[in-house]
Amino acid sequence: RYEGLVSQPEHVTRDLCAYLGLGFNDAMTSASHENLKQFENELGEPHHQNLRKPISQENVGKGRAELSDDILARLAPIMDGALEATGYARCI
């Protein structure tokens, strides 16, 4: 889950790497200058600005909070089963 990744990035990334049969590298959870070189051309895009920042919990719940009750009601029949199956609250 996203919340786990942002609250315990190294632990969750290590678990994911183990599941995928990949080796873990400290750079995977670091926003160092060296790691960002590969994204040089894209970093000017507004939606990539968080790549420059360390992993943070500041966006947890942000998406749901920005959706109107009308949108949540329309999403409920489509999303509620998947939300419950992954430990999230239903849309409405």
C-alpha positions as CSV (number, residue, x, y, z in Angstrom):
1,R,0.0,0.0,0.0
2,Y,1.0,3.6,-0.7
3,E,0.8,4.5,3.0
4,G,3.3,1.8,3.9
5,L,5.7,2.8,1.1
6,V,5.8,6.4,2.3
7,S,6.0,5.7,6.0
8,Q,8.6,2.9,5.7
9,P,10.1,3.2,2.2
10,E,13.2,1.1,2.8
11,H,11.3,-1.8,4.4
12,V,8.5,-1.8,1.8
13,T,11.0,-1.5,-1.1
14,R,13.1,-4.4,0.3
15,D,10.0,-6.5,0.5
16,L,9.0,-5.6,-3.0
17,C,12.5,-6.4,-4.4
18,A,12.5,-9.8,-2.6
19,Y,9.1,-10.6,-4.0
20,L,10.3,-9.7,-7.5
21,G,13.6,-11.5,-7.1
22,L,15.6,-8.3,-7.4
23,G,18.4,-7.0,-5.3
24,F,17.8,-3.9,-3.1
25,N,20.0,-0.8,-3.6
26,D,19.9,2.2,-1.2
27,A,19.5,4.5,-4.3
28,M,16.0,3.1,-4.7
29,T,14.7,5.2,-1.8
30,S,16.9,8.2,-2.3
31,A,16.2,11.4,-4.2
32,S,19.9,12.2,-4.6
33,H,21.2,14.4,-7.4
34,E,22.9,11.3,-9.0
35,N,19.6,9.4,-9.1
36,L,17.8,12.3,-10.7
37,K,20.2,12.7,-13.7
38,Q,18.2,10.1,-15.6
39,F,15.1,12.2,-15.4
40,E,16.8,15.5,-16.3
41,N,14.5,16.2,-19.4
42,E,11.3,15.5,-17.4
43,L,12.0,17.4,-14.2
44,G,10.6,20.6,-15.6
45,E,7.1,19.1,-15.7
46,P,5.0,20.2,-12.7
47,H,3.9,16.7,-11.9
48,H,7.5,15.6,-11.6
49,Q,8.5,18.2,-9.0
50,N,8.2,15.7,-6.1
51,L,11.0,13.7,-7.6
52,R,13.3,16.3,-6.1
53,K,12.0,15.7,-2.6
54,P,12.5,12.9,-0.1
55,I,9.7,10.3,0.2
56,S,7.0,11.9,2.3
57,Q,3.6,11.1,3.8
58,E,2.2,14.6,2.9
59,N,0.0,13.2,0.1
60,V,-1.6,10.3,2.0
61,G,-5.4,10.7,1.6
62,K,-5.1,13.7,-0.7
63,G,-6.8,12.1,-3.7
64,R,-9.9,11.1,-1.8
65,A,-10.1,14.4,-0.1
66,E,-10.2,16.2,-3.5
67,L,-13.0,14.1,-4.9
68,S,-16.6,15.5,-4.7
69,D,-19.3,13.4,-3.1
70,D,-20.9,13.1,-6.6
71,I,-17.7,11.6,-8.0
72,L,-17.3,9.3,-5.1
73,A,-20.9,8.1,-5.6
74,R,-20.2,7.3,-9.2
75,L,-16.9,5.5,-8.4
76,A,-18.4,3.4,-5.6
77,P,-19.9,0.6,-7.8
78,I,-16.6,0.3,-9.7
79,M,-14.1,0.7,-6.9
80,D,-15.6,-0.4,-3.6
81,G,-14.7,-4.1,-4.0
82,A,-11.1,-3.4,-4.9
83,L,-10.8,-0.8,-2.1
84,E,-12.1,-3.3,0.5
85,A,-9.9,-6.1,-0.8
86,T,-6.8,-4.0,-0.3
87,G,-7.7,-2.6,3.1
88,Y,-9.1,0.8,2.2
89,A,-12.5,2.3,3.1
90,R,-15.3,2.2,0.6
91,C,-15.9,5.3,-1.5
92,I,-19.1,6.2,0.3
